Amino acid sequence: MTEQSYVKIRVIAAESFELVRIGLRKLFENNSYIQLVAETDCIENLFNMTVRHKPDIILVDLHLNNGNCAEYISKLLSACPQSKVLAFSDHNNEYTCLEAFRSGAMGIIGKHQSSELLLKAIRAIHAGQVWFDRRITKLLWQAQFNTNQVPEMKLNPEQVQQLKLRDSERQIAYLACKGMSAKEISSLLLVTEKTVRNQLSVIYKKIGVKKQIELCLKAPLYNYFKDSYIAGIFIPEDPEK
């Protein structure tokens, strides 16, 4: 039986630490579906490499440029729009993660995660999926709802009607934006997990998103899920607090 052939996913790795680059190089060499086309430890070199190689995936260490590399992500994607960015995080703060997503990154994965999970994230990003974990969602909540830098968006009456959620939907949307899973929400609200998932589908359609991370990113633009917005709605106390 012949080995199944794979479409090569062409990757550029921008990583600040040499030992991590060595590990990535070895990891990709042992996988038939990934080709490491270039690597660098310099954010400035990354731009030229991206223009030259036009990779499928750009793996970017958020520690580059003293932790201020998020601004480069939008420049990379403008120069090479067919590429997708997967940010490589090493305990970066929530604002760095938030700016990475806002700049166009399709996912963030921690350096402490397993090599198998990194490979899975690369395949997911290449397939057009958004990649994140619960920790990242909670960080985004903290960043977006504890900052005064989120721009307010004025909505016309048609948009307001489209975004009108029922009280039960507002409860679930609020908790989802805090990074809670459907299972956690169902336990907190004393409803079935299926009910939560069905309502999340309705919420996503109304807000115009497809995933929880997109809901968390988009909600503050409407000043939509702050505590003041759900005033008068009973939200059971989080048992973890």
N, C-alpha and C positions, 0 to 999 in steps of 0.2 A: 504494500500500500504506500503510495507516494505521499510525502508530507504536504499538507495543505499550504498553498501559497497565500501570502498576505500582501496587502497594499502597504508599502512602507510609509510610516508616519515620520516625517522629517522634522527633527527637533534641533533647536539651538538652546544651549544651556548657558545661562549667565549666573554664575555662582561665585561668591566672594572667597570661599574657603577651598584650598587646593585638595584637601582630603575628601571633601564632599564631591568635588569634580571628578576625582579618581573613581570614587564609588559609583557615580552616575555613568561614567564612561564604561566601567565594567558591566554595570547593570544593562545598559543599552546594547552592548556588544553581544550579550547572551540572549537577546530577544530578536527573533526574526522579523518582527513587524515594526521595529523602531530603528531609525538611522540617525545617529548623532552627526549632524553636518558641520557643526562648529561649536566652540565653547569659549568663554571669556570670563574674566573676573572684573571687567571694566564696563560700566554702563555706556560710556562714550563709544567703545568698540562695538557694542551690541547693535547700535543703530546701523552702522556700515555693514555688519554681518547680515542683518535682517534684510536690508535692501539688496544685497548681493545674492543671498541664498534663497530668499522667499520661503521660509520654513512653514510647515503646517502648525507647529506648536513652538511657542517661545516660553521656556521655563525661566522665570525671572526671580532671583533671590531678592526679597524685599529689604534685605540688609544693605544692598548695594547703594552707593552714593549716600552713605551715612543714614540709611533708612528713609531717604527721600526720593526713591526711584519711581513712585507712583506717577509723577508728572511725565515721566518718559514713556509710560505705557501708551498713552493716547498718541504720542508722536510716532511710536513704533507702528501702531495700528493704522495711522494715517499714511505712513510710508508703505505699509504692506497690509492692506485691509483683508487679504485672504488668510492671514495668520491669526492664530488664537493664542491668548496669553494665559498661562497657568502660573500664578504667583506661588513662590516657595517661601514659606514663613518660618521664622525662627523666633517664636515668642514675641512677635511684633505687637504693638498696642492696637487697640480697636480703631483708632483713627487712620493708621496706616492701612489696615485691612479695608476700611470703608473707602478710602481714596483709591485703592487698587481697583475695587469693583466699579467705582464711579468713573475711573479712567478707561474702563473697557475690559478689564480682566474677566475671564469667564469662570475662574475658580481660584481657590486658595487651598493649599495643602501644607500641613506642618512638616518640618524636616524630621520630626520625631516619628512620623508615621512609617509603616513598613514599606519596603520596596514594592511589594505586591499591590499595595493601595496606591502608590505613586503611579505604577503602570496602569492601573484601573482608571485613575483620574485622567491620565493622558489620553487613553482611549475614549473616555466619556467626553472630554473637551473636544477631541477631534471629531466626534460624532455630533457636535453641536449642543451638548448638554452643559448645564451650569453645574459646577462642582463645589461643594462646601460641606462643612460638618456643623453639628449643633453648636459647638463652641464658637464658630465664626458667626453664626446667626445671632447669638447672644451678644457677641462683641459689637456687631453692627447696631443692635438695639441700643446698647449703652452709648455708642458714639453718636447716633442720630438723635436720640432723645435727651441728650445731655449737652447739646451744642446749640448755639444761637446762629450758626452759619447756614442752616438749612433754609433755602429760599422758599417763600410762600408762593403758592400758585393760585391765581384767580380763576375760578371756574364759571362758565356760562350756565344758564339754567338747565340746558340739555345735559351737560356733563354732571351737574349736581344730581339730577334725577337718575342718571345711569349709575352713579356711585352710591345711591341710597341703599344702605344695608338695614336689615331688620336687627332688632336688639340681639337676638341669638347669634346672628352673623357677626355683629360688632364684637361680641364677647370672644368669639373664636378667632377673629382676625387680630384682635388685640393680643391674645395669648400666643398666636402663631408668630406675630412680629417680635415677641419676646424670646423666640427660639424654642418654644415647646413643641414636642412632637404630637401627632394626632393621638397617640396612646396617652400621653401625659395630659392633654387637654380633656380627653374623654373621662379620665379619672378625676380630674379637678372639677369638671362640670356635671359629673354623674350622668353622662349620656354614653351611648355606644360609640366605639371607635369608627364604625361605619357611618354614623350620623355626622361625626366631625369631618370625615373625609368628603362626604357628600356636600356639606356646607362649605368646605374649603374650595371645592370645585366651583360652586356658585360664586363665592367671593372672588376667586381668581378671574372668572369671566367678567364680573362687574368692574373690577379694578383694571383689567386688561393685562394680566400677568399669567405666567404658566407655572411658576414654582414659588416656594415659600421665601427663598432668598430674594426673588424679584419683588415680592410683596413687601418685604422688610425694607428694601431699597427705595421703593416708590411711595410708600405710605406717607413719609414725612413731607413729601412735596405738596400733599393736600392738607397737611396739619391734621391728619385723619385719625390716628390711633393714639394720641396722647391721652394721659389720664383725664384731662379736662373734657375730652370728647366723649368718654364713656361715663361721665358723671351721672349718677342715678341708676346705673346698671349694676346689678349685683355680680361681683367677681369673687368667687371663694378665695380665701387666703391661700397662698402658695404654701404647701406643706413643707417645702424645703427651707423656708425662712424661719 
